[in-house]
Structure formats: structure tokens, C-alpha cells
Amino acid sequence: MSSTNFAIRMITVDCEDPARLAAFWSQATGCPVAADYGDFVMVGSVPALGFQRVSDVTPGKNRIHFDGGGEDREALVRRLRDLGATEHETRNVPGLTWTTMTDPEGNYFCVGNPEG
């Protein structure tokens, strides 16, 4: 990698309750909470996930979202729902099925898996 390439080391999400969201994403990813500074909490995933308290969370749909998945999309969706996520809809195109969800603060993410 060139020294002028931009390497993503952390994705930070503005939120109202950093500890709550970090706990959700820690459980969802199986990665530990790596640091808790009160108004900023990090999950030790790669890249790291940061949750930063802000006084005015942007309303509406987030412009960037996480895409993830696993071997059994339906079981994963159920597990994430049990952790506090909200399931919205399942879509598919040839070769891919995904479910749109939101985390406990309403941030969208997708759970998908290739077919076949």
C-alpha cells in the first residue's frame, strides 16, 4: 500500500447513547468493546467501530450503512432482532438476498448472503 492511500481504520457513528450502541454492535459482531471514554465508545472490530455522542443526531436515513452477513441469513436476522434490531424488508436480485434492518438508534444496515 502506498503511503498516500487512504486506509479506513475506524467507522464512527454519531449517536445519542454510545454505550448502548457499542454493546449492540459488540454482541452483533462478536468483537469486544475495546475502549469506553463515556462520550465515545469503540468496538474492536476491523475496521474498528466508534460510537460518538452528539447533541444533535442527524434525522432521517443514514447516508452510509453497514453491509454484513453470515452463512444463515435468516438465523442471523432473528439473532439481531433479539439483540434489539428492527427488521424492515427482505429483497433479492439474482444471486443475492438481503434484509434491511435498523440498530437500536435507527441506523440502517443490511444482512445478506450470496445464493448458491
N, C-alpha and C positions, 0 to 999 in steps of 0.2 A: 504494500500500500504506500502510495506517495504521501509525503508529509503535507501535501496540500489537499488531500482528500478529506472530506468531512466524515468522521466516524460517529455514528449515533451510540452514545454511551448510556443515555437515560431518556425516557419519555416522561414528561411531567404533566400531571392533570391538575388543573385548578379545581378546588372543591370547597365544600363547607366543613367537612369533617374528615381530615386526613387519616386519623387512626382507624375510623370505620371503613373507609375505602381501602386502606392498606391491608386491613385484616381480611376483607373480602377477597382482594386480589392475591394475597398470600395463600389463602385457602384454595382459591381457584387454580393457581399455578403450581402449588406445592413448593413454593420458594419462601424462605423466611423473611420476616420483617428485619431489614438489615440496620436500620437506624431510625430513631424516633426523636425528633427535635421539637415536638409539640405542634408547631405550625407547618412542619414539613416531615413527612414520613416516607421512607424508602423501602421497597421490596427488592430483595437481592436476586432478581431475575436477570437475564441477559437479552436485550439491554435492561438496565435497572428501570423500575417504575417508581416515579416520585409523585407524591400527593401533597399539594401545597394549598394551605388555607388562603382564600382570598375573600375580601369583604363583599365583592360583587361578582358572583359567578355568572358567566355568560348564559343568557337564557336560550332555549331552543336546542336544536340538534347540533351536536359537536361536529366540527369540520374534519377532524381526524379521528379514526376509530381503530380499535384492535381487531385483527382477524386471527383466529386461532382454531384449534380443533383437536381431534383425537381419533382413535380407532373406532369408537362407538359414539357417533354424534348425538344420538337420541339419549343415551345414558348420561353423556356429559351435559346436555341441556337440562335434564332432570336434576343432576347434581348442582349445577349453577343456580337453578331455580330454588333448590333447597337452601342454598347459601344466601339467598336474598336477591338474586337477579330476576328480572321480568322478561318473559318470553313474548316476542311480538309476532313474527311470522316466519314461515319456512319457505324458501324459494329454491328453484333449481334451474340449471341450464345443463345442456348435455355434458355429462362427466363431473358435475359438481352440485352438491346440495348444501345449503347453509341456512342457519336460523339466526335472525336478528334478535338481539336481546339488549337490555339496559342493565347497568350495575345499580347498586342501591341509591346512587345520586342521579340516575337518569342518563348516564353516558352510554352511548350506543357501542356495541361490539358484535361481532359475528362469530358463530361457531359453525365450522364447515368441515367437510371431508370429501375428497375426490371419490368418485364411484368407480368400481371395477378394479 
